[in-house]
Amino acid sequence: MDTVSKNKRSEIMKANKPKGNKSTELKLIQLFKKLGMKGWRRNYQISGSKPDFVFAKKRIAVFADGCFWHGHNCRNLIPKQNSEYWQKKIENNRIRDKQIDERLEPKGWKVIRIWECEIKEKNKEKLKLLKKSSVVH
Ligand SMILES: [Zn+2]
């Protein structure tokens, strides 16, 4: 790998931080508040996984998935350079996501995944659904 593509790679990594995507989480918190959804907690571990938000009483685990890292097809996200590298990385993330779902669901958890690009005021249908599923008390 030459230096140019290496730099490019770290650039992409920086722009798409895999964990602790604060702005996505903060946006979600704002929407929860706006929709009057209460009872969520952060930093709550279930079976070795750490959902972004957990409604513990209702046993609902919410993951806010970054479109790049989790392979959402909303845009053409995979860079042309090193596309094989990225594809593999993203594929592994998707497999891991699925494994988490499969681990949590038999334990009575409902897993809800929200794409980064869906966390928008104008695009909150999924969040409304979350509210409808009687998360709110
Ligand atoms: Zn997306």
Backbone and ligand atoms as CSV (ligand in chain L), in Angstrom:
chain,resi,resn,atom,element,x,y,z
A,1,MET,N,N,0.828,-1.197,0.000
A,1,MET,CA,C,0.000,0.000,0.000
A,1,MET,C,C,0.865,1.251,0.000
A,2,ASP,N,N,0.607,2.158,-0.879
A,2,ASP,CA,C,1.430,3.373,-0.916
A,2,ASP,C,C,0.904,4.411,0.084
A,3,THR,N,N,1.708,5.450,0.249
A,3,THR,CA,C,1.402,6.438,1.289
A,3,THR,C,C,0.103,7.174,1.004
A,4,VAL,N,N,-0.139,7.439,-0.257
A,4,VAL,CA,C,-1.321,8.226,-0.598
A,4,VAL,C,C,-2.594,7.512,-0.164
A,5,SER,N,N,-2.682,6.247,-0.527
A,5,SER,CA,C,-3.913,5.545,-0.175
A,5,SER,C,C,-4.001,5.316,1.326
A,6,LYS,N,N,-2.858,5.255,1.977
A,6,LYS,CA,C,-2.844,5.109,3.430
A,6,LYS,C,C,-3.428,6.363,4.085
A,7,ASN,N,N,-2.999,7.506,3.577
A,7,ASN,CA,C,-3.537,8.759,4.109
A,7,ASN,C,C,-5.030,8.855,3.860
A,8,LYS,N,N,-5.381,8.473,2.674
A,8,LYS,CA,C,-6.780,8.519,2.279
A,8,LYS,C,C,-7.602,7.647,3.240
A,9,ARG,N,N,-7.023,6.510,3.571
A,9,ARG,CA,C,-7.722,5.562,4.421
A,9,ARG,C,C,-7.953,6.141,5.816
A,10,SER,N,N,-6.920,6.756,6.371
A,10,SER,CA,C,-7.105,7.298,7.714
A,10,SER,C,C,-8.068,8.484,7.680
A,11,GLU,N,N,-8.104,9.155,6.541
A,11,GLU,CA,C,-9.054,10.249,6.369
A,11,GLU,C,C,-10.489,9.723,6.451
A,12,ILE,N,N,-10.709,8.633,5.744
A,12,ILE,CA,C,-12.042,8.037,5.727
A,12,ILE,C,C,-12.403,7.522,7.117
A,13,MET,N,N,-11.440,6.910,7.774
A,13,MET,CA,C,-11.663,6.405,9.121
A,13,MET,C,C,-12.086,7.529,10.047
A,14,LYS,N,N,-11.387,8.645,9.927
A,14,LYS,CA,C,-11.667,9.781,10.800
A,14,LYS,C,C,-13.072,10.316,10.545
A,15,ALA,N,N,-13.438,10.343,9.283
A,15,ALA,CA,C,-14.741,10.896,8.911
A,15,ALA,C,C,-15.884,9.961,9.287
A,16,ASN,N,N,-15.559,8.710,9.530
A,16,ASN,CA,C,-16.616,7.730,9.834
A,16,ASN,C,C,-16.256,6.929,11.077
A,17,LYS,N,N,-16.110,7.619,12.168
A,17,LYS,CA,C,-15.729,6.924,13.401
A,17,LYS,C,C,-16.691,5.793,13.709
A,18,PRO,N,N,-16.136,4.610,13.986
A,18,PRO,CA,C,-16.993,3.447,14.189
A,18,PRO,C,C,-17.801,3.499,15.480
A,19,LYS,N,N,-17.204,3.960,16.550
A,19,LYS,CA,C,-17.922,3.932,17.820
A,19,LYS,C,C,-17.937,5.322,18.421
A,20,GLY,N,N,-18.861,5.517,19.318
A,20,GLY,CA,C,-18.921,6.795,19.990
A,20,GLY,C,C,-19.211,7.909,19.021
A,21,ASN,N,N,-20.092,7.616,18.084
A,21,ASN,CA,C,-20.485,8.639,17.130
A,21,ASN,C,C,-21.406,9.620,17.837
A,22,LYS,N,N,-20.778,10.576,18.470
A,22,LYS,CA,C,-21.497,11.464,19.383
A,22,LYS,C,C,-22.608,12.239,18.699
A,23,SER,N,N,-22.347,12.744,17.519
A,23,SER,CA,C,-23.360,13.608,16.924
A,23,SER,C,C,-24.623,12.815,16.591
A,24,THR,N,N,-24.441,11.561,16.141
A,24,THR,CA,C,-25.600,10.716,15.854
A,24,THR,C,C,-26.387,10.440,17.130
A,25,GLU,N,N,-25.675,10.118,18.188
A,25,GLU,CA,C,-26.351,9.825,19.451
A,25,GLU,C,C,-27.057,11.053,20.009
A,26,LEU,N,N,-26.394,12.186,19.892
A,26,LEU,CA,C,-27.005,13.411,20.408
A,26,LEU,C,C,-28.262,13.770,19.628
A,27,LYS,N,N,-28.214,13.550,18.323
A,27,LYS,CA,C,-29.392,13.816,17.501
A,27,LYS,C,C,-30.560,12.941,17.942
A,28,LEU,N,N,-30.230,11.705,18.249
A,28,LEU,CA,C,-31.259,10.758,18.672
A,28,LEU,C,C,-31.842,11.174,20.022
A,29,ILE,N,N,-30.992,11.620,20.911
A,29,ILE,CA,C,-31.461,12.082,22.218
A,29,ILE,C,C,-32.422,13.254,22.053
A,30,GLN,N,N,-32.050,14.161,21.151
A,30,GLN,CA,C,-32.916,15.319,20.905
A,30,GLN,C,C,-34.291,14.885,20.413
A,31,LEU,N,N,-34.276,13.878,19.522
A,31,LEU,CA,C,-35.557,13.398,18.986
A,31,LEU,C,C,-36.364,12.660,20.045
A,32,PHE,N,N,-35.684,11.895,20.880
A,32,PHE,CA,C,-36.380,11.222,21.985
A,32,PHE,C,C,-37.104,12.258,22.839
A,33,LYS,N,N,-36.403,13.323,23.126
A,33,LYS,CA,C,-36.979,14.371,23.970
A,33,LYS,C,C,-38.172,15.014,23.283
A,34,LYS,N,N,-37.985,15.290,22.003
A,34,LYS,CA,C,-39.029,15.942,21.230
A,34,LYS,C,C,-40.289,15.078,21.164
A,35,LEU,N,N,-40.071,13.775,21.045
A,35,LEU,CA,C,-41.201,12.857,20.947
A,35,LEU,C,C,-41.719,12.452,22.318
A,36,GLY,N,N,-41.102,12.977,23.346
A,36,GLY,CA,C,-41.540,12.683,24.699
A,36,GLY,C,C,-41.255,11.262,25.129
A,37,MET,N,N,-40.194,10.705,24.605
A,37,MET,CA,C,-39.861,9.325,24.960
A,37,MET,C,C,-38.914,9.300,26.149
A,38,LYS,N,N,-39.354,8.596,27.168
A,38,LYS,CA,C,-38.556,8.555,28.385
A,38,LYS,C,C,-38.158,7.120,28.707
A,39,GLY,N,N,-37.287,7.013,29.672
A,39,GLY,CA,C,-36.923,5.682,30.165
A,39,GLY,C,C,-35.746,5.059,29.455
A,40,TRP,N,N,-35.064,5.838,28.621
A,40,TRP,CA,C,-33.905,5.266,27.940
A,40,TRP,C,C,-32.652,5.454,28.782
A,41,ARG,N,N,-31.751,4.542,28.580
A,41,ARG,CA,C,-30.473,4.614,29.281
A,41,ARG,C,C,-29.346,4.384,28.302
A,42,ARG,N,N,-28.222,4.925,28.634
A,42,ARG,CA,C,-27.037,4.697,27.806
A,42,ARG,C,C,-26.030,3.877,28.606
A,43,ASN,N,N,-25.010,3.381,27.896
A,43,ASN,CA,C,-23.955,2.588,28.540
A,43,ASN,C,C,-24.518,1.412,29.330
A,44,TYR,N,N,-25.419,0.728,28.724
A,44,TYR,CA,C,-26.071,-0.406,29.362
A,44,TYR,C,C,-25.652,-1.645,28.579
A,45,GLN,N,N,-25.014,-2.573,29.267
A,45,GLN,CA,C,-24.497,-3.752,28.569
A,45,GLN,C,C,-25.464,-4.924,28.638
A,46,ILE,N,N,-25.657,-5.564,27.507
A,46,ILE,CA,C,-26.455,-6.786,27.481
A,46,ILE,C,C,-25.661,-7.858,26.753
A,47,SER,N,N,-25.422,-8.941,27.426
A,47,SER,CA,C,-24.724,-10.087,26.821
A,47,SER,C,C,-23.518,-9.676,25.994
A,48,GLY,N,N,-22.704,-8.857,26.562
A,48,GLY,CA,C,-21.479,-8.478,25.872
A,48,GLY,C,C,-21.657,-7.476,24.748
A,49,SER,N,N,-22.869,-6.989,24.550
A,49,SER,CA,C,-23.053,-5.959,23.532
A,49,SER,C,C,-23.472,-4.673,24.233
A,50,LYS,N,N,-23.234,-3.594,23.573
A,50,LYS,CA,C,-23.567,-2.313,24.186
A,50,LYS,C,C,-24.392,-1.477,23.224
A,51,PRO,N,N,-25.706,-1.625,23.324
A,51,PRO,CA,C,-26.570,-0.810,22.459
A,51,PRO,C,C,-26.356,0.672,22.754
A,52,ASP,N,N,-26.685,1.502,21.798
A,52,ASP,CA,C,-26.528,2.933,22.015
A,52,ASP,C,C,-27.524,3.436,23.051
A,53,PHE,N,N,-28.719,2.846,23.007
A,53,PHE,CA,C,-29.741,3.187,23.985
A,53,PHE,C,C,-30.499,1.932,24.378
A,54,VAL,N,N,-30.924,1.911,25.631
A,54,VAL,CA,C,-31.697,0.771,26.094
A,54,VAL,C,C,-32.903,1.287,26.861
A,55,PHE,N,N,-34.063,0.766,26.483
A,55,PHE,CA,C,-35.254,0.996,27.291
A,55,PHE,C,C,-35.400,-0.266,28.134
A,56,ALA,N,N,-34.791,-0.218,29.313
A,56,ALA,CA,C,-34.615,-1.445,30.091
A,56,ALA,C,C,-35.945,-2.078,30.497
A,57,LYS,N,N,-36.872,-1.256,30.934
A,57,LYS,CA,C,-38.148,-1.793,31.400
A,57,LYS,C,C,-38.884,-2.533,30.306
A,58,LYS,N,N,-38.809,-1.988,29.097
A,58,LYS,CA,C,-39.514,-2.597,27.967
A,58,LYS,C,C,-38.636,-3.588,27.213
A,59,ARG,N,N,-37.440,-3.733,27.668
A,59,ARG,CA,C,-36.481,-4.627,27.012
A,59,ARG,C,C,-36.353,-4.308,25.521
A,60,ILE,N,N,-36.061,-3.059,25.266
A,60,ILE,CA,C,-35.813,-2.648,23.883
A,60,ILE,C,C,-34.395,-2.089,23.791
A,61,ALA,N,N,-33.646,-2.636,22.860
A,61,ALA,CA,C,-32.278,-2.183,22.635
A,61,ALA,C,C,-32.234,-1.417,21.325
A,62,VAL,N,N,-31.720,-0.214,21.369
A,62,VAL,CA,C,-31.671,0.619,20.166
A,62,VAL,C,C,-30.215,0.813,19.742
A,63,PHE,N,N,-29.964,0.493,18.495
A,63,PHE,CA,C,-28.642,0.735,17.925
A,63,PHE,C,C,-28.766,1.810,16.858
A,64,ALA,N,N,-27.941,2.815,16.964
A,64,ALA,CA,C,-27.870,3.810,15.899
A,64,ALA,C,C,-26.667,3.438,15.035
A,65,ASP,N,N,-26.947,2.899,13.871
A,65,ASP,CA,C,-25.870,2.388,13.022
A,65,ASP,C,C,-25.397,3.431,12.016
A,66,GLY,N,N,-24.112,3.631,11.984
A,66,GLY,CA,C,-23.539,4.546,10.991
A,66,GLY,C,C,-23.664,3.939,9.600
A,67,CYS,N,N,-24.107,4.739,8.651
A,67,CYS,CA,C,-24.368,4.221,7.297
A,67,CYS,C,C,-23.111,3.648,6.649
A,68,PHE,N,N,-21.999,4.292,6.881
A,68,PHE,CA,C,-20.770,3.807,6.263
A,68,PHE,C,C,-20.351,2.469,6.844
A,69,TRP,N,N,-20.226,2.404,8.145
A,69,TRP,CA,C,-19.675,1.207,8.784
A,69,TRP,C,C,-20.595,0.015,8.761
A,70,HIS,N,N,-21.871,0.260,8.654
A,70,HIS,CA,C,-22.805,-0.864,8.696
A,70,HIS,C,C,-23.419,-1.146,7.330
A,71,GLY,N,N,-22.897,-0.472,6.318
A,71,GLY,CA,C,-23.239,-0.812,4.951
A,71,GLY,C,C,-24.644,-0.490,4.506
A,72,HIS,N,N,-25.143,0.666,4.910
A,72,HIS,CA,C,-26.458,1.070,4.425
A,72,HIS,C,C,-26.337,1.427,2.942
A,73,ASN,N,N,-27.363,1.069,2.187
A,73,ASN,CA,C,-27.285,1.356,0.750
A,73,ASN,C,C,-27.948,2.686,0.388
A,74,CYS,N,N,-27.969,3.594,1.345
A,74,CYS,CA,C,-28.632,4.878,1.084
A,74,CYS,C,C,-27.830,5.748,0.120
A,75,ARG,N,N,-26.535,5.596,0.149
A,75,ARG,CA,C,-25.706,6.325,-0.807
A,75,ARG,C,C,-24.614,5.362,-1.240
A,76,ASN,N,N,-23.919,5.765,-2.263
A,76,ASN,CA,C,-22.804,4.936,-2.689
A,76,ASN,C,C,-21.601,5.272,-1.813
A,77,LEU,N,N,-21.487,4.532,-0.716
A,77,LEU,CA,C,-20.564,4.970,0.322
A,77,LEU,C,C,-19.162,4.394,0.222
A,78,ILE,N,N,-19.044,3.232,-0.375
A,78,ILE,CA,C,-17.734,2.585,-0.353
A,78,ILE,C,C,-16.767,3.297,-1.302
A,79,PRO,N,N,-15.652,3.750,-0.748
A,79,PRO,CA,C,-14.680,4.461,-1.589
A,79,PRO,C,C,-14.151,3.559,-2.699
A,80,LYS,N,N,-13.875,4.160,-3.820
A,80,LYS,CA,C,-13.378,3.367,-4.945
A,80,LYS,C,C,-12.007,2.792,-4.629
A,81,GLN,N,N,-11.204,3.601,-3.950
A,81,GLN,CA,C,-9.879,3.118,-3.574
A,81,GLN,C,C,-10.010,2.092,-2.451
A,82,ASN,N,N,-9.298,1.002,-2.580
A,82,ASN,CA,C,-9.320,-0.058,-1.566
A,82,ASN,C,C,-10.725,-0.580,-1.304
A,83,SER,N,N,-11.546,-0.593,-2.314
A,83,SER,CA,C,-12.937,-0.944,-2.064
A,83,SER,C,C,-13.070,-2.347,-1.487
A,84,GLU,N,N,-12.138,-3.220,-1.851
A,84,GLU,CA,C,-12.197,-4.576,-1.316
A,84,GLU,C,C,-11.993,-4.570,0.199
A,85,TYR,N,N,-11.030,-3.776,0.613
A,85,TYR,CA,C,-10.724,-3.627,2.036
A,85,TYR,C,C,-11.953,-3.161,2.805
A,86,TRP,N,N,-12.602,-2.123,2.275
A,86,TRP,CA,C,-13.769,-1.571,2.965
A,86,TRP,C,C,-14.935,-2.543,2.954
A,87,GLN,N,N,-15.118,-3.170,1.815
A,87,GLN,CA,C,-16.236,-4.093,1.704
A,87,GLN,C,C,-16.139,-5.199,2.756
A,88,LYS,N,N,-14.922,-5.674,2.938
A,88,LYS,CA,C,-14.693,-6.751,3.886
A,88,LYS,C,C,-14.958,-6.270,5.312
A,89,LYS,N,N,-14.472,-5.092,5.597
A,89,LYS,CA,C,-14.645,-4.521,6.928
A,89,LYS,C,C,-16.130,-4.321,7.241
A,90,ILE,N,N,-16.832,-3.773,6.263
A,90,ILE,CA,C,-18.253,-3.486,6.453
A,90,ILE,C,C,-19.039,-4.791,6.564
A,91,GLU,N,N,-18.658,-5.759,5.744
A,91,GLU,CA,C,-19.314,-7.061,5.786
A,91,GLU,C,C,-19.154,-7.688,7.178
A,92,ASN,N,N,-17.955,-7.573,7.737
A,92,ASN,CA,C,-17.725,-8.099,9.085
A,92,ASN,C,C,-18.597,-7.401,10.121
A,93,ASN,N,N,-18.748,-6.110,9.963
A,93,ASN,CA,C,-19.618,-5.377,10.887
A,93,ASN,C,C,-21.054,-5.874,10.792
A,94,ARG,N,N,-21.484,-6.113,9.574
A,94,ARG,CA,C,-22.866,-6.578,9.377
A,94,ARG,C,C,-23.081,-7.948,10.002
A,95,ILE,N,N,-22.072,-8.791,9.866
A,95,ILE,CA,C,-22.171,-10.121,10.466
A,95,ILE,C,C,-22.260,-9.985,11.990
A,96,ARG,N,N,-21.435,-9.101,12.516
A,96,ARG,CA,C,-21.439,-8.898,13.967
A,96,ARG,C,C,-22.780,-8.332,14.440
A,97,ASP,N,N,-23.339,-7.405,13.668
A,97,ASP,CA,C,-24.650,-6.856,14.015
A,97,ASP,C,C,-25.680,-7.961,14.119
A,98,LYS,N,N,-25.643,-8.844,13.145
A,98,LYS,CA,C,-26.615,-9.919,13.090
A,98,LYS,C,C,-26.442,-10.857,14.292
A,99,GLN,N,N,-25.182,-11.118,14.623
A,99,GLN,CA,C,-24.908,-11.986,15.768
A,99,GLN,C,C,-25.430,-11.367,17.061
A,100,ILE,N,N,-25.286,-10.049,17.158
A,100,ILE,CA,C,-25.795,-9.363,18.358
A,100,ILE,C,C,-27.312,-9.515,18.422
A,101,ASP,N,N,-27.978,-9.266,17.298
A,101,ASP,CA,C,-29.439,-9.407,17.252
A,101,ASP,C,C,-29.851,-10.806,17.681
A,102,GLU,N,N,-29.132,-11.783,17.152
A,102,GLU,CA,C,-29.505,-13.169,17.428
A,102,GLU,C,C,-29.219,-13.572,18.872
A,103,ARG,N,N,-28.307,-12.856,19.494
A,103,ARG,CA,C,-28.007,-13.142,20.889
A,103,ARG,C,C,-29.034,-12.483,21.806
A,104,LEU,N,N,-29.489,-11.304,21.417
A,104,LEU,CA,C,-30.384,-10.551,22.296
A,104,LEU,C,C,-31.838,-11.009,22.200
A,105,GLU,N,N,-32.257,-11.330,20.982
A,105,GLU,CA,C,-33.671,-11.617,20.784
A,105,GLU,C,C,-34.180,-12.824,21.594
A,106,PRO,N,N,-33.421,-13.909,21.662
A,106,PRO,CA,C,-33.913,-15.032,22.485
A,106,PRO,C,C,-33.999,-14.684,23.967
A,107,LYS,N,N,-33.322,-13.625,24.364
A,107,LYS,CA,C,-33.373,-13.225,25.770
A,107,LYS,C,C,-34.522,-12.263,26.024
A,108,GLY,N,N,-35.368,-12.100,25.031
A,108,GLY,CA,C,-36.557,-11.273,25.216
A,108,GLY,C,C,-36.352,-9.812,24.882
A,109,TRP,N,N,-35.225,-9.515,24.255
A,109,TRP,CA,C,-34.985,-8.129,23.868
A,109,TRP,C,C,-35.483,-7.889,22.452
A,110,LYS,N,N,-36.085,-6.740,22.270
A,110,LYS,CA,C,-36.457,-6.322,20.931
A,110,LYS,C,C,-35.342,-5.396,20.458
A,111,VAL,N,N,-34.768,-5.750,19.330
A,111,VAL,CA,C,-33.651,-4.949,18.827
A,111,VAL,C,C,-34.147,-4.013,17.730
A,112,ILE,N,N,-33.897,-2.751,17.906
A,112,ILE,CA,C,-34.274,-1.767,16.891
A,112,ILE,C,C,-33.013,-1.076,16.399
A,113,ARG,N,N,-32.825,-1.146,15.098
A,113,ARG,CA,C,-31.662,-0.487,14.504
A,113,ARG,C,C,-32.118,0.697,13.677
A,114,ILE,N,N,-31.522,1.809,13.948
A,114,ILE,CA,C,-31.870,3.027,13.222
A,114,ILE,C,C,-30.644,3.494,12.467
A,115,TRP,N,N,-30.831,3.714,11.185
A,115,TRP,CA,C,-29.710,4.207,10.394
A,115,TRP,C,C,-29.437,5.667,10.716
A,116,GLU,N,N,-28.167,5.948,10.706
A,116,GLU,CA,C,-27.698,7.311,10.906
A,116,GLU,C,C,-28.494,8.319,10.072
A,117,CYS,N,N,-28.745,7.955,8.804
A,117,CYS,CA,C,-29.410,8.895,7.906
A,117,CYS,C,C,-30.899,9.032,8.214
A,118,GLU,N,N,-31.432,8.135,9.042
A,118,GLU,CA,C,-32.857,8.207,9.381
A,118,GLU,C,C,-33.121,9.101,10.574
A,119,ILE,N,N,-32.046,9.432,11.274
A,119,ILE,CA,C,-32.208,10.244,12.473
A,119,ILE,C,C,-32.300,11.699,12.071
A,120,LYS,N,N,-33.430,12.019,11.542
A,120,LYS,CA,C,-33.661,13.385,11.099
A,120,LYS,C,C,-35.081,13.743,11.434
A,121,GLU,N,N,-35.251,14.975,11.751
A,121,GLU,CA,C,-36.571,15.494,12.080
A,121,GLU,C,C,-37.607,15.061,11.041
A,122,LYS,N,N,-37.281,15.279,9.775
A,122,LYS,CA,C,-38.252,15.007,8.718
A,122,LYS,C,C,-38.394,13.515,8.425
A,123,ASN,N,N,-37.601,12.737,9.068
A,123,ASN,CA,C,-37.547,11.315,8.732
A,123,ASN,C,C,-37.686,10.461,9.980
A,124,LYS,N,N,-38.674,10.793,10.778
A,124,LYS,CA,C,-38.726,10.162,12.096
A,124,LYS,C,C,-39.805,9.093,12.220
A,125,GLU,N,N,-40.230,8.572,11.078
A,125,GLU,CA,C,-41.292,7.563,11.107
A,125,GLU,C,C,-40.924,6.367,11.993
A,126,LYS,N,N,-39.693,5.958,11.878
A,126,LYS,CA,C,-39.244,4.807,12.641
A,126,LYS,C,C,-39.279,5.110,14.144
A,127,LEU,N,N,-38.937,6.316,14.464
A,127,LEU,CA,C,-38.960,6.708,15.869
A,127,LEU,C,C,-40.384,6.779,16.392
A,128,LYS,N,N,-41.286,7.209,15.516
A,128,LYS,CA,C,-42.694,7.231,15.911
A,128,LYS,C,C,-43.174,5.811,16.176
A,129,LEU,N,N,-42.716,4.888,15.341
A,129,LEU,CA,C,-43.066,3.483,15.534
A,129,LEU,C,C,-42.573,3.000,16.887
A,130,LEU,N,N,-41.377,3.400,17.204
A,130,LEU,CA,C,-40.785,3.053,18.477
A,130,LEU,C,C,-41.666,3.562,19.614
A,131,LYS,N,N,-42.176,4.740,19.413
A,131,LYS,CA,C,-43.039,5.322,20.424
A,131,LYS,C,C,-44.357,4.554,20.521
A,132,LYS,N,N,-44.867,4.205,19.344
A,132,LYS,CA,C,-46.134,3.462,19.307
A,132,LYS,C,C,-46.021,2.114,19.994
A,133,SER,N,N,-44.855,1.504,19.872
A,133,SER,CA,C,-44.713,0.182,20.478
A,133,SER,C,C,-44.622,0.317,22.013
A,134,SER,N,N,-45.287,1.358,22.495
A,134,SER,CA,C,-45.509,1.604,23.925
A,134,SER,C,C,-44.224,1.633,24.750
A,135,VAL,N,N,-43.236,2.263,24.174
A,135,VAL,CA,C,-42.012,2.465,24.940
A,135,VAL,C,C,-42.256,3.507,26.030
A,136,VAL,N,N,-43.109,4.458,25.665
A,136,VAL,CA,C,-43.350,5.571,26.578
A,136,VAL,C,C,-44.354,5.178,27.641
A,137,HIS,N,N,-44.100,5.596,28.833
A,137,HIS,CA,C,-45.073,5.335,29.879
A,137,HIS,C,C,-45.730,6.640,30.281
L,1,ZN,ZN,ZN,-28.083,5.515,5.423
